[in-house]
Amino acid sequence: MSILDIGLPTGFTVNTADLDSLSKGKARNIAKYEMNTVLSERGSLIIYLDK
């Protein structure tokens, strides 16, 4: 499993609808995702990849 930890620049937001569609269904591209604001003030997006 690979993990992507993406720092979000100030003013940017995560489109959770797109991430939900990427994590569900037959052609699932990501295993799961989570948004974390504890690690930094700006927040980060953590994406877990199966392949």
Secondary structure, 3 states (H helix, E strand, C coil): CEEEEEECCCCCCCCHHHHHHHHCCCCCCCCEEEEECCCCCCCEEEEEECC
